[in-house]
Amino acid sequence: MIVLKGPQDQLLGALQSVAGIVERRHTLPILANVLLRRQGDEVELITSDLEIQVRTRAKFDGSSEPFATTVGARKLIDILKSLPSDQICSLSSAQGKVTLQAGKSRFTLQTLPADDFPLVQEAVDFGPAFSVPQATLKGLINQVHFAMAVHDIRFYLNGILFVAEGKTLTLVATDGHRLALAQATLDVDMPKQEVILPRKTVLELQRLLKDSAKDEGAAIEMRFSSNQARFSFSGLEFVTKLVEGKFPDYNRVIPKGHKHQLILGRAPLLASLQRAAILTSEKFKAVRLTFHEHLLTIAASNAEQEEAKEEIEIDYDGDKIETGFNVTYLTEVLANMPQEMVAIDLNDSASSALFSIPERSDFRYVVMPMRI
């Protein structure tokens, strides 16, 4: 029985859109599989990791009889990638296995029963749906995702805070040492929402969302319940568990009333920091920044007594300030800002620094200093 038949690129694209959440190693072997369900001329592809579920549908030739099975998602993708893009592929099922055939190539794969696939139980109390441009949400995620914590025991930091209120959409991420906030003003009012999206969900949305250069008009529809979020976009249905807990009050973290501000080119500063970072210690990624009159000095050293020193001319006539930062915290924010100029607000050597976009209030990045 031919379950489906179609171009290699169509099948590969459908699989890749749902397979991002699939881990190669699982306590449940079936979670490494993709669920294939045929109904009429449509084939449904579903993946799950028990907390996130991604679903898409595509039309393929083949038998129109109802059919369902699960097969290794990564193996199927790796095979399809190795085939020419103009090949017509067929997937047939017999005796508990599926066979992928394309031209003179033939691959037989083990399956597991579709009835054993653990579908995510979706909430019944989702709130009202609202839509935002995919490019807008992706742009906000790009500006804050790097500040999320990784495996922090404060589980509410392992993700981003999503706040919708009126026409303002705000995303905030922090790992306790730095905080990134990005905002966008939309054309429509949104129902008030404040939820924490898990780190894995954030990174998968970042991968899947379209950017403005390709799909300017594409939108993502969102709905939230007390413990789940559901997103619909680009033919995908994405359901995820939310992170429970109270996110820190980000308004209290963002400092105000700095004594000194300087504005300089983002790219030259990033390049200087990246060069200095080469001679930082692997475990101690510290750089010393000294703000003099009209000059910024960046210095780094390591246990082998190697040193790096960079100088940048700046428009600054305030007090001399010497402070230290984790260089990764600085390069990550600069690498994810598309603007040409960056503003840096400072008080003294012991205070946090505030990075922002000159004459705009829709992006703020706070980073705590290090002792060097």
Salt bridges, closest charged atoms under 4 A:
GLU23 OE2 - LYS200 NZ 2.94
ASP41 OD2 - LYS59 NZ 3.86
GLU44 OE1 - ARG37 NH2 2.90
GLU44 OE2 - ARG55 NH1 2.90
GLU44 OE2 - ARG57 NH2 3.08
ASP49 OD2 - LYS200 NZ 2.86
ASP78 OD2 - ARG24 NH2 3.83
GLU122 OE2 - ARG55 NH2 3.75
GLU122 OE1 - ARG230 NH1 2.89
ASP152 OD1 - ARG154 NE 3.03
GLU165 OE2 - LYS192 NZ 3.80
ASP175 OD2 - ARG178 NE 3.14
ASP189 OD1 - LYS167 NZ 3.56
GLU204 OE2 - ARG207 NH2 2.64
GLU237 OE1 - ARG55 NE 3.51
GLU237 OE2 - ARG57 NH1 3.23
GLU293 OE2 - HIS294 NE2 3.69
GLU310 OE2 - ARG275 NE 2.83
ASP319 OD2 - HIS260 NE2 3.85
GLU322 OE2 - ARG288 NE 3.11
GLU332 OE1 - ARG178 NH1 2.64
ASP362 OD2 - ARG360 NH2 2.80
